[in-house]
Amino acid sequence: MGLIVVTGGAGFVGGNIVRALNAAGTSDILVVEDLSQPDKRAQLEGCRIQDLVDRHDFLRRIAGSGLGRVEAVFHQGACTDTMEHDARVMMELNFGASRALLEWTLPNAIPLVYASSAAVYGASSAFAEIPANERPLNVYGESKLRFDHLVRGALREAKATLVGLRYFNVYGPHEAHKGRMASVVYQMYGQIRETGTVRLFVGTGGYGDGEQRRDFVHVDDVAQVNLFFAQGPARHGIVNCGTGRSRSFNDVARALIAAHGSGKIQYVPLPEGLAARYQSFTEADLAGLRRLGYDRPFLDVEEGVRRYYRSLRAA
């Protein structure tokens, strides 16, 4: 067996991929991270890995002599702050580093599974993976879409797996370090623990109070989709990674209240400036994912939130 590389491996999705690999019996894992940020090693507590390296050192290594035999690369490293407005920072982290990885994996026939985002759809109300639906509302979505465009041009020459996964609203264990960028499920948990009240936005986009709908997908499912594509025959494409079923914020709040045993919902106005960039509806079109062979079911909101609540209480 060769080495498995997980960029952003101390982050939310990346860390859960590392844990899923460990559960499958794999520990020959090289985690790539921005080590200028504190507590990266703490976020890998309990994980079995071969090494943890800084992303700049990693990029120098793949530009030079390489790493020896590499079985697969899970590229999860990115700036995920949707409120970041500095396009230079976002493009350097989300496009420049990703392009360097592609230029290394492609000629060496190394399977690459990478994180794209449903943010590429932005203002669209349709979510099939076609250019007509791609209308990002922020620099983050633009950076992800630009790399998707680069990958589309490379798919025909790819000899190994090259798959981009457009994550929808991912939630689940090991995301506390993300702070204000953690999932709404995590934010709701903090609210109900502190005040007994979950705060949701008033109606937008023709939806009633708390009735805005998103495709909420548990991180365990996201990790399993990643592992599926890194194994088996070569597959190529950019596909959605969600449940395929939108659910309202009210549904999520009610599932959390049920798990907690008590609580209520309060509706509050959107922050100033957010309304024009707010997605009131997302729902992954899974036709592309299914065509590439992934046919497993996804956790629904009720079961996913219940599992997550238990893990948060146990932490």
C-alpha positions as CSV (number, residue, x, y, z in Angstrom):
1,M,0.0,0.0,0.0
2,G,1.1,3.5,-0.8
3,L,0.5,6.8,1.0
4,I,-2.9,8.5,1.2
5,V,-2.8,12.3,1.3
6,V,-5.5,14.3,2.9
7,T,-5.1,18.1,2.5
8,G,-7.0,20.0,5.2
9,G,-6.9,16.8,7.1
10,A,-7.2,18.5,10.5
11,G,-10.3,20.4,9.4
12,F,-13.9,19.4,9.6
13,V,-14.5,17.2,6.5
14,G,-10.8,16.3,6.1
15,G,-10.6,15.1,9.8
16,N,-13.7,13.0,9.3
17,I,-12.1,11.4,6.2
18,V,-9.0,10.6,8.3
19,R,-11.2,8.9,10.9
20,A,-13.1,7.0,8.2
21,L,-9.8,5.8,6.8
22,N,-8.7,4.7,10.2
23,A,-12.0,2.8,10.7
24,A,-11.3,1.0,7.4
25,G,-7.9,0.0,8.7
26,T,-5.7,2.6,7.0
27,S,-3.1,4.7,8.9
28,D,-0.5,5.4,6.1
29,I,-1.9,8.9,5.9
30,L,-0.1,12.2,5.2
31,V,-2.1,15.1,6.5
32,V,-1.4,18.5,4.9
33,E,-2.4,21.6,6.9
34,D,-1.7,25.3,7.4
35,L,0.5,24.9,10.5
36,S,0.7,28.6,11.1
37,Q,-2.8,28.1,12.6
38,P,-2.8,26.9,16.2
39,D,-4.2,23.6,17.5
40,K,-4.0,21.6,14.3
41,R,-2.5,18.6,16.1
42,A,-5.2,18.8,18.8
43,Q,-7.9,18.5,16.1
44,L,-6.4,15.1,15.1
45,E,-6.5,13.7,18.6
46,G,-7.2,9.9,18.5
47,C,-6.3,9.7,14.7
48,R,-3.6,7.4,13.4
49,I,-1.5,9.1,10.7
50,Q,2.0,8.8,9.3
51,D,2.8,12.5,9.3
52,L,1.5,16.1,9.5
53,V,3.2,18.6,7.2
54,D,2.7,22.3,6.4
55,R,1.0,23.0,3.1
56,H,3.8,25.1,1.8
57,D,6.3,22.3,2.4
58,F,4.0,19.9,0.7
59,L,3.6,22.1,-2.4
60,R,7.4,22.3,-2.6
61,R,7.7,18.6,-2.4
62,I,5.3,17.8,-5.1
63,A,6.9,20.4,-7.3
64,G,10.2,18.6,-6.8
65,S,11.0,15.0,-6.1
66,G,7.5,14.1,-5.0
67,L,6.4,11.7,-2.2
68,G,7.0,8.2,-3.5
69,R,4.0,6.0,-4.1
70,V,0.7,7.7,-3.4
71,E,-2.5,5.7,-3.5
72,A,-4.9,8.6,-3.5
73,V,-5.4,12.3,-2.7
74,F,-8.3,13.7,-0.8
75,H,-8.1,17.5,-1.4
76,Q,-10.1,19.2,1.4
77,G,-7.8,22.1,2.2
78,A,-9.4,25.5,1.4
79,C,-10.5,28.9,2.8
80,T,-14.1,28.2,3.6
81,D,-15.0,31.6,5.0
82,T,-17.8,32.8,2.8
83,M,-17.5,36.3,4.2
84,E,-13.9,36.6,3.0
85,H,-13.9,39.4,0.4
86,D,-10.2,39.4,-0.5
87,A,-10.2,37.7,-3.9
88,R,-6.4,37.3,-3.9
89,V,-6.4,35.4,-0.6
90,M,-9.3,33.2,-1.7
91,M,-7.9,32.4,-5.2
92,E,-4.4,31.6,-3.8
93,L,-5.8,29.1,-1.3
94,N,-8.7,27.7,-3.3
95,F,-7.5,27.9,-6.8
96,G,-3.7,28.2,-6.9
97,A,-3.0,25.3,-4.5
98,S,-5.7,23.2,-6.1
99,R,-4.1,23.8,-9.6
100,A,-0.7,22.7,-8.3
101,L,-2.3,19.4,-7.0
102,L,-4.0,18.8,-10.3
103,E,-0.7,19.4,-12.2
104,W,1.0,16.8,-10.0
105,T,-1.7,14.1,-9.8
106,L,-2.8,14.2,-13.5
107,P,0.5,13.1,-15.2
108,N,1.3,10.7,-12.4
109,A,-2.1,9.0,-12.6
110,I,-2.9,9.5,-8.9
111,P,-6.6,9.4,-8.0
112,L,-7.8,12.9,-6.9
113,V,-11.1,13.5,-5.0
114,Y,-11.6,17.1,-4.1
115,A,-14.0,19.3,-2.3
116,S,-16.0,21.7,-4.5
117,S,-19.1,23.4,-3.1
118,A,-22.8,24.1,-3.7
119,A,-21.8,27.7,-3.4
120,V,-21.1,27.6,-7.1
121,Y,-24.9,27.6,-7.7
122,G,-25.4,30.8,-5.7
123,A,-28.4,32.6,-7.1
124,S,-29.6,29.6,-9.1
125,S,-32.7,27.6,-8.2
126,A,-31.6,24.5,-10.2
127,F,-28.8,22.3,-9.0
128,A,-27.7,20.0,-11.8
129,E,-24.0,20.2,-12.5
130,I,-24.2,22.3,-15.7
131,P,-22.8,25.8,-16.4
132,A,-26.2,27.4,-16.8
133,N,-26.9,26.7,-13.1
134,E,-23.6,28.1,-11.9
135,R,-24.1,31.6,-10.5
136,P,-22.0,32.1,-7.4
137,L,-22.8,35.0,-5.0
138,N,-19.5,35.4,-3.3
139,V,-15.7,35.1,-3.8
140,Y,-15.7,31.7,-2.2
141,G,-18.1,30.3,-4.7
142,E,-16.2,31.9,-7.6
143,S,-12.9,30.3,-6.4
144,K,-14.5,26.9,-6.3
145,L,-16.1,27.3,-9.7
146,R,-12.9,28.5,-11.3
147,F,-11.1,25.2,-10.2
148,D,-14.1,23.2,-11.4
149,H,-13.7,24.8,-14.9
150,L,-10.0,23.8,-14.9
151,V,-10.9,20.2,-13.9
152,R,-13.5,20.0,-16.7
153,G,-10.8,20.7,-19.2
154,A,-8.7,17.9,-17.7
155,L,-11.2,15.2,-17.4
156,R,-10.6,13.7,-20.9
157,E,-6.9,13.2,-20.3
158,A,-7.3,11.8,-16.7
159,K,-6.2,8.2,-16.5
160,A,-6.9,7.8,-12.8
161,T,-10.0,9.0,-10.8
162,L,-10.6,12.7,-11.0
163,V,-13.8,13.6,-9.1
164,G,-15.0,16.9,-7.6
165,L,-17.7,16.8,-5.0
166,R,-20.0,19.8,-4.6
167,Y,-20.8,19.7,-0.9
168,F,-24.2,21.1,0.2
169,N,-24.8,21.9,3.9
170,V,-22.5,19.6,5.8
171,Y,-22.9,19.1,9.6
172,G,-21.6,16.7,12.2
173,P,-18.9,15.9,14.7
174,H,-15.6,17.7,14.9
175,E,-16.6,21.1,13.6
176,A,-16.4,23.2,16.7
177,H,-13.1,24.8,15.7
178,K,-14.8,26.5,12.8
179,G,-16.5,29.0,15.1
180,R,-19.0,31.2,13.2
181,M,-18.4,29.1,10.1
182,A,-19.6,25.9,11.8
183,S,-22.9,24.4,10.5
184,V,-26.3,25.9,11.5
185,V,-26.9,22.6,13.4
186,Y,-23.9,23.3,15.6
187,Q,-25.0,26.9,16.1
188,M,-28.6,25.8,17.0
189,Y,-27.1,23.3,19.5
190,G,-25.3,26.1,21.3
191,Q,-28.4,28.3,21.4
192,I,-30.6,25.6,22.8
193,R,-28.1,24.7,25.5
194,E,-27.6,28.3,26.5
195,T,-31.1,29.7,26.2
196,G,-33.5,26.9,25.4
197,T,-34.4,28.8,22.2
198,V,-33.4,28.2,18.6
199,R,-33.2,31.4,16.5
200,L,-34.2,31.2,12.9
201,F,-34.5,33.9,10.2
202,V,-37.8,35.4,9.2
203,G,-39.1,34.5,5.8
204,T,-37.2,35.2,2.6
205,G,-37.5,34.5,-1.1
206,G,-41.2,33.7,-0.8
207,Y,-40.6,31.2,2.1
208,G,-42.3,31.6,5.5
209,D,-40.5,32.1,8.8
210,G,-37.9,29.3,9.2
211,E,-39.2,27.6,6.0
212,Q,-36.2,28.3,3.9
213,R,-34.9,25.0,2.7
214,R,-31.4,23.5,2.4
215,D,-29.9,20.1,1.7
216,F,-28.4,19.2,5.0
217,V,-25.9,16.3,4.7
218,H,-24.2,14.5,7.6
219,V,-20.4,14.5,7.5
220,D,-20.3,10.7,7.9
221,D,-22.1,10.4,4.6
222,V,-19.7,12.9,3.0
223,A,-16.7,10.9,4.2
224,Q,-18.1,7.7,2.8
225,V,-18.7,9.3,-0.6
226,N,-15.1,10.4,-0.7
227,L,-13.8,7.0,0.2
228,F,-16.0,5.4,-2.4
229,F,-14.5,7.4,-5.3
230,A,-10.9,6.9,-4.2
231,Q,-11.4,3.1,-4.5
232,G,-12.2,0.9,-7.4
233,P,-12.1,1.8,-11.1
234,A,-11.2,5.2,-12.4
235,R,-14.2,7.6,-12.4
236,H,-14.3,11.1,-13.8
237,G,-16.7,14.0,-13.2
238,I,-17.9,16.9,-11.0
239,V,-21.0,15.8,-9.0
240,N,-23.2,17.0,-6.1
241,C,-22.8,15.6,-2.6
242,G,-26.0,16.0,-0.6
243,T,-29.0,14.0,0.3
244,G,-31.1,15.0,-2.7
245,R,-33.9,16.2,-0.4
246,S,-34.2,19.7,0.9
247,R,-35.5,20.3,4.5
248,S,-36.5,23.4,6.2
249,F,-34.7,25.1,9.0
250,N,-37.8,24.5,11.1
251,D,-37.4,20.8,10.4
252,V,-33.8,20.9,11.7
253,A,-34.8,22.9,14.8
254,R,-37.6,20.5,15.6
255,A,-35.3,17.5,15.3
256,L,-32.8,19.2,17.7
257,I,-35.6,20.1,20.1
258,A,-36.8,16.5,20.1
259,A,-33.3,15.3,20.8
260,H,-32.8,17.8,23.6
261,G,-36.2,17.1,25.1
262,S,-37.4,20.7,25.2
263,G,-37.0,24.1,23.5
264,K,-38.7,26.7,21.4
265,I,-38.1,28.6,18.1
266,Q,-37.8,32.4,17.8
267,Y,-37.7,34.2,14.4
268,V,-35.2,37.1,13.9
269,P,-34.4,39.4,11.0
270,L,-31.5,38.7,8.6
271,P,-28.4,40.7,9.3
272,E,-28.1,43.9,7.2
273,G,-26.5,43.1,3.8
274,L,-27.1,39.4,3.9
275,A,-30.5,39.3,2.3
276,A,-29.2,40.0,-1.2
277,R,-26.8,37.1,-1.0
278,Y,-28.9,34.6,0.9
279,Q,-29.8,31.2,-0.6
280,S,-33.4,30.4,0.4
281,F,-33.4,27.0,-1.3
282,T,-30.8,24.3,-2.1
283,E,-31.3,20.7,-3.1
284,A,-28.7,18.5,-4.6
285,D,-29.5,16.9,-7.9
286,L,-28.0,13.4,-7.4
287,A,-28.4,12.1,-11.0
288,G,-24.6,12.7,-11.7
289,L,-23.6,11.0,-8.4
290,R,-25.7,8.0,-9.1
291,R,-24.4,7.8,-12.7
292,L,-20.9,7.5,-11.3
293,G,-22.0,4.5,-9.2
294,Y,-22.7,5.8,-5.7
295,D,-26.0,4.2,-4.8
296,R,-26.0,4.3,-1.0
297,P,-28.7,6.0,1.0
298,F,-28.1,9.2,3.1
299,L,-29.1,9.9,6.7
300,D,-32.2,12.0,6.9
301,V,-32.3,15.1,9.1
302,E,-34.0,13.4,12.0
303,E,-31.5,10.6,12.4
304,G,-28.5,12.8,11.5
305,V,-29.3,15.5,14.0
306,R,-30.1,12.9,16.7
307,R,-26.7,11.2,16.2
308,Y,-24.9,14.6,16.2
309,Y,-26.7,15.7,19.3
310,R,-25.5,12.6,21.1
311,S,-21.9,13.1,20.1
312,L,-22.0,16.8,21.2
313,R,-23.4,15.9,24.6
314,A,-20.8,13.1,25.0
315,A,-17.9,15.5,24.1
